[in-house]
Amino acid sequence: MALQTIRFKRTATPNTPPVGLVEGEPAVEMVSTPPKLWVGVPAGQVLLNPPAIVTSDTPPAPPIPGQLWWNSSLGKTFTWYTDANSSQWVEV
């Protein structure tokens, strides 16, 4: 298997991804604790903020559609899913 290199763009502006990320391109913000990971999305889609996984035994409030939460007491990851009729934490 060949060794692969993944290059990350960096940003020092809190809560702001680098300008011009292409679809699937990763970037990291080193100012926040914990650092935030950004990934380019297709044009016209909204990038969620915060994109980081929240680690806690209770869900983050208020949740943001698409937000990830790792339930540290259950050892499971959930995403906040919103459709036309409801919103709920769904196991990933």
PEVENSUL-V424109 format. One record per residue. N is the residue number from 1. RES is the residue in three letters. PHI is phi in whole degrees, 0 to 359 (NA if undefined). PSI is psi in radians with two decimals (NA if undefined). NEAR is the number of other ideal C-beta (glycine too) atoms within 8 Angstrom. Layout:
{{N	RES	PHI	PSI	NEAR} {N	RES	PHI	PSI	NEAR}}
This chain:
{{1	MET	NA	2.33	2} {2	ALA	281	2.53	3} {3	LEU	286	2.35	4} {4	GLN	242	2.59	4} {5	THR	247	2.30	4} {6	ILE	249	2.18	5} {7	ARG	258	2.29	4} {8	PHE	252	2.38	7} {9	LYS	282	2.75	10} {10	ARG	238	2.68	9} {11	THR	220	2.54	13} {12	ALA	248	0.15	6} {13	THR	264	2.02	7} {14	PRO	304	2.36	6} {15	ASN	61	0.44	8} {16	THR	225	2.08	7} {17	PRO	287	2.76	9} {18	PRO	299	2.58	10} {19	VAL	288	2.45	4} {20	GLY	83	0.40	4} {21	LEU	294	2.30	12} {22	VAL	271	2.87	6} {23	GLU	306	2.18	6} {24	GLY	85	-0.11	6} {25	GLU	283	2.25	9} {26	PRO	271	2.66	11} {27	ALA	213	2.73	15} {28	VAL	229	2.43	12} {29	GLU	256	2.06	17} {30	MET	267	0.00	8} {31	VAL	278	-0.68	7} {32	SER	280	2.78	9} {33	THR	235	2.01	3} {34	PRO	286	2.84	5} {35	PRO	300	2.63	9} {36	LYS	257	2.47	11} {37	LEU	253	2.25	10} {38	TRP	247	2.55	14} {39	VAL	226	2.29	10} {40	GLY	299	2.43	10} {41	VAL	243	2.79	8} {42	PRO	303	2.59	5} {43	ALA	307	2.42	3} {44	GLY	92	-0.18	3} {45	GLN	263	2.64	6} {46	VAL	268	2.30	4} {47	LEU	277	2.26	8} {48	LEU	286	2.59	9} {49	ASN	225	2.05	6} {50	PRO	272	2.51	9} {51	PRO	273	-0.15	9} {52	ALA	290	2.75	9} {53	ILE	277	2.20	7} {54	VAL	275	2.26	11} {55	THR	250	2.06	6} {56	SER	192	2.83	10} {57	ASP	272	-0.07	5} {58	THR	234	2.59	3} {59	PRO	292	2.61	10} {60	PRO	292	2.58	8} {61	ALA	226	2.37	4} {62	PRO	281	2.55	4} {63	PRO	286	2.69	11} {64	ILE	245	2.37	9} {65	PRO	308	2.25	9} {66	GLY	87	-0.08	8} {67	GLN	294	2.52	12} {68	LEU	257	2.45	11} {69	TRP	222	2.18	16} {70	TRP	262	1.97	11} {71	ASN	283	1.83	12} {72	SER	291	-0.39	8} {73	SER	278	-0.50	5} {74	LEU	263	-0.35	5} {75	GLY	71	0.59	5} {76	LYS	230	2.66	8} {77	THR	254	2.42	10} {78	PHE	232	2.74	13} {79	THR	235	2.55	11} {80	TRP	277	1.99	14} {81	TYR	251	2.27	10} {82	THR	235	2.21	6} {83	ASP	239	-2.92	6} {84	ALA	295	-0.39	2} {85	ASN	247	-0.39	3} {86	SER	200	3.00	5} {87	SER	223	2.44	8} {88	GLN	196	2.81	6} {89	TRP	282	2.23	10} {90	VAL	239	2.30	8} {91	GLU	295	2.37	6} {92	VAL	273	NA	7}}
